[in-house]
Amino acid sequence: MKLPTNLQIALRHLLTKKRQSIVAMLGVTFGIAIFIFQGGLMTGFQKTFIEQTINTSPNIRIYRESKINRFSIIHKKIQTKNKWIIVRNQKPKDELPKIKNVFGIINYLENHPMIEGVSPSLSAQVIYKSGITQVSGRVLGVNIIKENLLFNVEKNNIQGSIKKLQTIPNGIILGEGLAEALNVKLNDNILILSPTGVSLEMKVVGINKTGITELDKTRSYINIRNAQKLLLADNDYITDISIKVKNIEQSHTLAQVLEKKFGYKALDWKDANANIFSVFKIQNMITYLIITTILIVSGFGIFNILMMIIYEKLPDIAILKAVGFKDKDIVKIFLSESLIIGLLGGILGLILGFLLQKIIGSIRMNVKGFVTLEYLQFNTSITFYLFAFCFAIIVTAIAGYIPARKASKTDPIDILRSK
């Protein structure tokens, strides 16, 4: 099939300057490859963290928030603007983290149309002891059946069975990092010490690995009644209500509604991990700034090469105009050259970036940070690849348009006179 005349001329220009054309194309190629690799690594890690966070922690957590600033009784009784009231060494009133009317709240939540599941729990700071080894952490007293329906605890269990938490009265499921710190294995016995001075001897019936490093190093599961014994509490002593919503995007709005209705703090998963999401924003900003800079540098390379071609092809431009080529035809010729460079460089960049992801992603890394990963996770979404490719085409188009417009404004008489 015969190519249009403008495109034939553009290809001829590029082929006569093969070295410069290849250098410009490689600039786009490596820019796209770095975009795919580094951007894919950052967004892939963030996606993995969010998925693991959603799967292992509540979408909304209802609990009693400790009040730090409280008015004294004197301030409440004596209300005047003309006197200063100073209370030294005020002792705060003891407030238990217990949620009142917990069964009524749970009943309401279980019948809410936006909520998929509810799991009450009792959380307490404890000391784990195994021989002379002591590790501080948090024990979570749960109904393991409800907890499993919400967070798929059984899927994350790498040893033992969660069902034994119901059949063995003193059973405990440890996080993988916590089990390593205590140097205990399945069916070993450990001691738990609570702030109230109560100690319970527990049998390890399971070892759990969520992939969230901090959770695996500090958290364990026991049944609610044992947790209540640790705190010398009655049967309705519950400190947390975990909620899983049907639409994760509605978590924040629903949390605000529930907080207003019950008077307890309702924290959605995004607010609970706000510090980490702030770090992600900074990471994304730096990553995309670096990648954009690389592609802009590639654009300058294309700009310089086209300017050199225009300078060397000035007689050709004069002849083209003399035989009837219009300004828009000259623009199309040189713009086509930049788009060809961007198109070929972009395709090669996508292939190179994909291969880098596959090769690096197949290497066992055993990364331990916010999350534990055996292999690096990359963003392999088609949308991500399309965005990278379109970005490259836009940069090369802009880089090619400026010299193309300059070439179209060239006066053929001035060119011929100068020659």
Sequence and secondary structure as in RCSB ss.txt:
>XXXX:A:sequence
MKLPTNLQIALRHLLTKKRQSIVAMLGVTFGIAIFIFQGGLMTGFQKTFIEQTINTSPNIRIYRESKINRFSIIH
KKIQTKNKWIIVRNQKPKDELPKIKNVFGIINYLENHPMIEGVSPSLSAQVIYKSGITQVSGRVLGVNIIKENLL
FNVEKNNIQGSIKKLQTIPNGIILGEGLAEALNVKLNDNILILSPTGVSLEMKVVGINKTGITELDKTRSYINIR
NAQKLLLADNDYITDISIKVKNIEQSHTLAQVLEKKFGYKALDWKDANANIFSVFKIQNMITYLIITTILIVSGF
GIFNILMMIIYEKLPDIAILKAVGFKDKDIVKIFLSESLIIGLLGGILGLILGFLLQKIIGSIRMNVKGFVTLEY
LQFNTSITFYLFAFCFAIIVTAIAGYIPARKASKTDPIDILRSK
>XXXX:A:secstr
    HHHHHHHHHHHHTHHHHHHHHHHHHHHHHHIIIIIHHHHHHHHHHHHHHHHHS SEEEE         HHH
HH   SS      S          TTHHHHHHHHHT TTEEEEEEEEEEEEEEEETTEEEEEEEEEE HHHHHHH
H HHHHEEEE TTHHHHSTTEEEEEHHHHHHHT  TT EEEEE TTS EEEEEEEEEE  SBHHHHHHEEEEEHH
HHHHHTT  TT   EEEEEESSGGGHHHHHHHHHHHHSSEEEEHHHHTHHHHHHHHHHHHHHHHHHHHHHHHHHH
HHHHHHHHHHHHTHHHHHHHHHTT  HHHHHHHHHHHHHHHHHHHHHHHHHHHHHHHHHHHTSEEEEESSBEEEE
      HHHHHHHHHHHHHHHHHHHHHHHHHHHT  HHHHHHH 
